[in-house]
Amino acid sequence: MTPKPADGKKKYPHKVSFYQDPEDTARVRGAILYTMTIEGNRNLSQFVNRAVMAEVERLEAKYNNGEPLPSVGAREMPQGGAAAAGSED
C-alpha cells in the first residue's frame, strides 16, 4: 500500500499513453481476461506496468549492472520523427 503524502491527499499513479496496433491491444485484453485469476492481474494498467517494469529491469541488468538508469522526464524523450527513426516498426 502506498503511504499518503504529508498533505494527506491520495497520490495517484501517473498516466502514460502509447500507440499500439488494435490487434495487439485485443490480444493483451484477452491475455488479461483469460488469465486474471491464475496470474493475479486485475486490470490493464497493472498488467502493462508489470510487463514494462520487467523489461526496464532487464535493460538495467544488461546495460547498467542492475542499477536504475537515470530518470528522464516526459518532455526529454525524442518525439515525432526523431522517435520514429529508432522504432522497430
N, CA, C and O of each residue as an XYZ file, in Angstrom:
356
protein
N       0.844     -1.183      0.000
C       0.000      0.000      0.000
C       0.885      1.241      0.000
O       1.851      1.323      0.759
N       0.553      2.201     -0.849
C       1.334      3.428     -0.946
C       0.942      4.380      0.172
O      -0.241      4.672      0.346
N       1.931      4.874      0.944
C       1.594      5.819      2.019
C       1.098      7.138      1.447
O       1.466      7.534      0.341
N       0.245      7.815      2.232
C      -0.264      9.118      1.805
C       0.826     10.173      1.944
O       1.622     10.118      2.882
N       0.873     11.136      1.018
C       1.830     12.232      1.150
C       1.552     13.052      2.405
O       0.494     12.920      3.019
N       2.500     13.894      2.781
C       2.387     14.696      4.003
C       1.137     15.568      4.010
O       0.592     15.848      5.078
N       0.670     16.006      2.830
C      -0.517     16.867      2.793
C      -1.814     16.078      2.987
O      -2.890     16.673      3.032
N      -1.729     14.734      3.104
C      -2.892     13.904      3.376
C      -3.702     13.522      2.151
O      -4.637     12.730      2.263
N      -3.373     14.060      0.987
C      -4.106     13.729     -0.234
C      -3.585     12.419     -0.812
O      -2.393     12.121     -0.736
N      -4.498     11.641     -1.393
C      -4.111     10.377     -2.000
C      -3.279     10.641     -3.247
O      -3.621     11.501     -4.059
N      -2.181      9.896     -3.398
C      -1.324     10.028     -4.569
C      -1.756      8.996     -5.607
O      -1.822      7.804     -5.306
N      -2.048      9.445     -6.816
C      -2.461      8.556     -7.890
C      -1.291      8.308     -8.833
O      -0.432      9.175     -8.994
N      -1.247      7.123     -9.462
C      -0.182      6.857    -10.427
C      -0.262      7.830    -11.604
O      -1.335      8.332    -11.938
N       0.872      8.082    -12.215
C       0.947      8.956    -13.382
C       0.406      8.212    -14.597
O       0.749      7.048    -14.807
N      -0.432      8.862    -15.398
C      -0.985      8.234    -16.592
C       0.019      8.321    -17.730
O       0.605      9.375    -17.978
N       0.210      7.207    -18.417
C       1.101      7.123    -19.569
C       0.297      6.530    -20.717
O      -0.474      5.591    -20.513
N       0.467      7.064    -21.913
C      -0.241      6.502    -23.063
C       0.755      6.181    -24.167
O       1.847      6.747    -24.227
N       0.359      5.264    -25.036
C       1.213      4.870    -26.153
C       0.325      4.347    -27.272
O      -0.853      4.056    -27.068
N       0.911      4.235    -28.451
C       0.182      3.731    -29.608
C       0.453      2.238    -29.766
O       1.565      1.763    -29.533
N      -0.597      1.505    -30.169
C      -0.464      0.066    -30.352
C      -1.443     -0.376    -31.428
O      -2.536      0.177    -31.552
N      -1.042     -1.385    -32.211
C      -1.949     -1.943    -33.208
C      -3.187     -2.495    -32.508
O      -3.067     -3.118    -31.454
N      -4.383     -2.275    -33.077
C      -5.618     -2.763    -32.449
C      -5.612     -4.276    -32.196
O      -6.144     -4.739    -31.187
N      -5.009     -5.043    -33.112
C      -4.955     -6.496    -32.928
C      -4.126     -6.863    -31.693
O      -4.477     -7.779    -30.949
N      -3.027     -6.140    -31.486
C      -2.198     -6.397    -30.307
C      -2.938     -6.017    -29.031
O      -2.846     -6.715    -28.021
N      -3.675     -4.905    -29.079
C      -4.449     -4.478    -27.914
C      -5.487     -5.533    -27.547
O      -5.682     -5.834    -26.370
N      -6.153     -6.093    -28.555
C      -7.145     -7.137    -28.308
C      -6.490     -8.375    -27.689
O      -7.067     -9.004    -26.802
N      -5.296     -8.721    -28.151
C      -4.570     -9.864    -27.574
C      -4.211     -9.607    -26.117
O      -4.330    -10.498    -25.276
N      -3.772     -8.386    -25.820
C      -3.428     -8.030    -24.441
C      -4.650     -8.190    -23.549
O      -4.574     -8.806    -22.486
N      -5.775     -7.635    -23.983
C      -7.001     -7.742    -23.185
C      -7.398     -9.198    -22.972
O      -7.811     -9.583    -21.879
N      -7.268    -10.010    -24.033
C      -7.579    -11.433    -23.910
C      -6.670    -12.127    -22.914
O      -7.121    -12.934    -22.101
N      -5.379    -11.807    -22.983
C      -4.419    -12.409    -22.048
C      -4.769    -12.057    -20.609
O      -4.652    -12.891    -19.711
N      -5.196    -10.825    -20.395
C      -5.572    -10.402    -19.042
C      -6.844    -11.114    -18.598
O      -6.886    -11.712    -17.523
N      -7.877    -11.046    -19.427
C      -9.172    -11.607    -19.056
C      -9.100    -13.104    -18.765
O      -9.648    -13.575    -17.768
N      -8.421    -13.849    -19.637
C      -8.432    -15.303    -19.509
C      -7.388    -15.851    -18.541
O      -7.345    -17.059    -18.304
N      -6.543    -14.983    -17.977
C      -5.551    -15.456    -17.004
C      -5.593    -14.678    -15.693
O      -4.753    -14.894    -14.820
N      -6.559    -13.777    -15.548
C      -6.533    -12.889    -14.375
C      -6.598    -13.634    -13.047
O      -5.929    -13.237    -12.093
N      -7.379    -14.692    -12.962
C      -7.445    -15.401    -11.682
C      -6.189    -16.236    -11.433
O      -5.800    -16.443    -10.284
N      -5.566    -16.708    -12.485
C      -4.356    -17.520    -12.358
C      -3.132    -16.644    -12.089
O      -2.322    -16.950    -11.214
N      -3.006    -15.553    -12.847
C      -1.822    -14.692    -12.778
C      -1.959    -13.532    -11.794
O      -0.957    -12.953    -11.374
N      -3.186    -13.193    -11.429
C      -3.384    -12.124    -10.457
C      -3.404    -10.717    -11.024
O      -3.333     -9.749    -10.267
N      -3.500    -10.582    -12.346
C      -3.616     -9.247    -12.936
C      -5.071     -8.808    -12.865
O      -5.957     -9.472    -13.402
N      -5.308     -7.681    -12.197
C      -6.682     -7.220    -12.007
C      -7.168     -6.343    -13.140
O      -8.372     -6.269    -13.386
N      -6.254     -5.671    -13.843
C      -6.681     -4.741    -14.886
C      -5.540     -4.482    -15.862
O      -4.412     -4.930    -15.653
N      -5.847     -3.757    -16.923
C      -4.877     -3.455    -17.969
C      -3.687     -2.678    -17.417
O      -2.544     -2.983    -17.757
N      -3.933     -1.689    -16.581
C      -2.839     -0.882    -16.031
C      -1.852     -1.738    -15.245
O      -0.640     -1.604    -15.412
N      -2.366     -2.610    -14.395
C      -1.492     -3.470    -13.596
C      -0.682     -4.400    -14.500
O       0.517     -4.583    -14.288
N      -1.324     -4.980    -15.494
C      -0.662     -5.893    -16.420
C       0.454     -5.183    -17.179
O       1.582     -5.672    -17.240
N       0.133     -4.029    -17.755
C       1.120     -3.283    -18.541
C       2.267     -2.814    -17.653
O       3.428     -2.912    -18.049
N       1.964     -2.308    -16.466
C       3.024     -1.841    -15.574
C       3.985     -2.976    -15.220
O       5.202     -2.792    -15.239
N       3.433     -4.155    -14.897
C       4.301     -5.294    -14.567
C       5.187     -5.675    -15.751
O       6.380     -5.924    -15.581
N       4.606     -5.720    -16.944
C       5.373     -6.103    -18.134
C       6.452     -5.076    -18.459
O       7.590     -5.436    -18.760
N       6.095     -3.812    -18.399
C       7.055     -2.750    -18.707
C       8.184     -2.736    -17.686
O       9.352     -2.632    -18.059
N       7.852     -2.838    -16.410
C       8.897     -2.790    -15.387
C       9.810     -4.015    -15.455
O      10.992     -3.912    -15.124
N       9.292     -5.166    -15.874
C      10.147     -6.345    -16.070
C      11.163     -6.066    -17.174
O      12.327     -6.448    -17.053
N      10.738     -5.412    -18.238
C      11.650     -5.062    -19.335
C      12.646     -4.000    -18.894
O      13.820     -4.074    -19.259
N      12.208     -3.018    -18.122
C      13.121     -1.993    -17.594
C      14.202     -2.659    -16.741
O      15.385     -2.345    -16.879
N      13.801     -3.569    -15.867
C      14.772     -4.262    -15.014
C      15.743     -5.092    -15.844
O      16.925     -5.172    -15.510
N      15.264     -5.711    -16.920
C      16.142     -6.479    -17.809
C      17.185     -5.568    -18.449
O      18.369     -5.902    -18.484
N      16.746     -4.420    -18.953
C      17.671     -3.478    -19.587
C      18.680     -2.921    -18.590
O      19.860     -2.777    -18.908
N      18.215     -2.611    -17.390
C      19.127     -2.109    -16.357
C      20.163     -3.169    -15.989
O      21.334     -2.849    -15.783
N      19.736     -4.423    -15.908
C      20.671     -5.506    -15.597
C      21.697     -5.671    -16.717
O      22.879     -5.892    -16.453
N      21.248     -5.565    -17.952
C      22.130     -5.768    -19.103
C      23.091     -4.601    -19.318
O      24.262     -4.817    -19.632
N      22.616     -3.379    -19.152
C      23.410     -2.213    -19.537
C      23.899     -1.344    -18.386
O      24.687     -0.423    -18.608
N      23.448     -1.616    -17.154
C      23.830     -0.738    -16.045
C      24.084     -1.521    -14.751
O      23.813     -1.024    -13.657
N      24.598     -2.732    -14.879
C      24.939     -3.553    -13.708
C      23.786     -3.711    -12.727
O      24.007     -3.808    -11.520
N      22.568     -3.738    -13.232
C      21.402     -3.925    -12.376
C      20.959     -2.697    -11.617
O      20.001     -2.753    -10.846
N      21.641     -1.594    -11.824
C      21.283     -0.342    -11.150
C      20.286      0.434    -12.000
O      20.322      0.335    -13.226
N      19.392      1.208    -11.375
C      18.460      2.023    -12.158
C      19.209      2.997    -13.070
O      20.191      3.617    -12.664
N      18.734      3.116    -14.286
C      19.268      4.120    -15.204
C      18.765      5.490    -14.750
O      17.770      5.565    -14.030
N      19.426      6.570    -15.153
C      18.954      7.900    -14.750
C      17.512      8.144    -15.215
O      17.134      7.752    -16.319
N      16.729      8.784    -14.374
C      15.347      9.123    -14.723
C      15.329     10.183    -15.816
O      16.224     11.025    -15.898
N      14.302     10.129    -16.650
C      14.144     11.073    -17.753
C      12.709     11.578    -17.738
O      11.774     10.780    -17.662
N      12.523     12.888    -17.808
C      11.191     13.479    -17.847
C      10.511     13.240    -19.185
O      11.176     12.963    -20.183
N       9.186     13.347    -19.208
C       8.402     13.079    -20.412
C       8.833     13.937    -21.592
O       8.906     13.438    -22.714
N       9.113     15.188    -21.373
C       9.485     16.093    -22.464
C      10.953     15.967    -22.865
O      11.403     16.637    -23.795
N      11.697     15.116    -22.169
C      13.103     14.897    -22.507
C      13.274     13.758    -23.517
O      14.364     13.576    -24.061
N      12.219     12.998    -23.768
C      12.271     11.899    -24.727
C      12.138     12.441    -26.143
O      11.404     13.406    -26.358
N      12.834     11.842    -27.127
C      12.627     12.249    -28.522
C      11.167     12.016    -28.905
O      10.565     11.016    -28.513
N      10.611     12.938    -29.664
C       9.209     12.823    -30.075
C       9.101     12.969    -31.580
O      10.016     13.470    -32.233
N       7.986     12.530    -32.122
C       7.729     12.680    -33.545
C       8.701     11.888    -34.392
O       8.968     10.719    -34.112
N       9.238     12.528    -35.442
C      10.139     11.873    -36.385
C      11.385     11.326    -35.741
O      11.865     10.262    -36.132
N      11.929     12.037    -34.749
C      13.145     11.570    -34.074
C      12.887     10.267    -33.335
O      13.745      9.385    -33.316
N      11.726     10.141    -32.734
C      11.388      8.917    -32.009
C      11.141      7.774    -32.988
O      11.550      6.642    -32.732
N      10.479      8.057    -34.097
C      10.153      7.028    -35.082
C      11.401      6.481    -35.760
O      11.406      5.331    -36.198
N      12.453      7.279    -35.853
C      13.678      6.840    -36.516
C      14.280      5.624    -35.832
O      14.938      4.813    -36.483
N      14.065      5.485    -34.531
C      14.624      4.360    -33.794
C      13.632      3.244    -33.542
O      13.948      2.300    -32.818
N      12.434      3.324    -34.119
C      11.413      2.312    -33.824
C      11.668      1.036    -34.603
O      12.361      1.036    -35.620
N      11.092     -0.061    -34.103
C      11.243     -1.366    -34.739
C      10.225     -1.577    -35.849
O      10.364     -2.520    -36.627
N       9.224     -0.743    -35.946
C       8.144     -0.931    -36.933
C       8.593     -0.614    -38.331
O       7.806     -0.722    -39.271
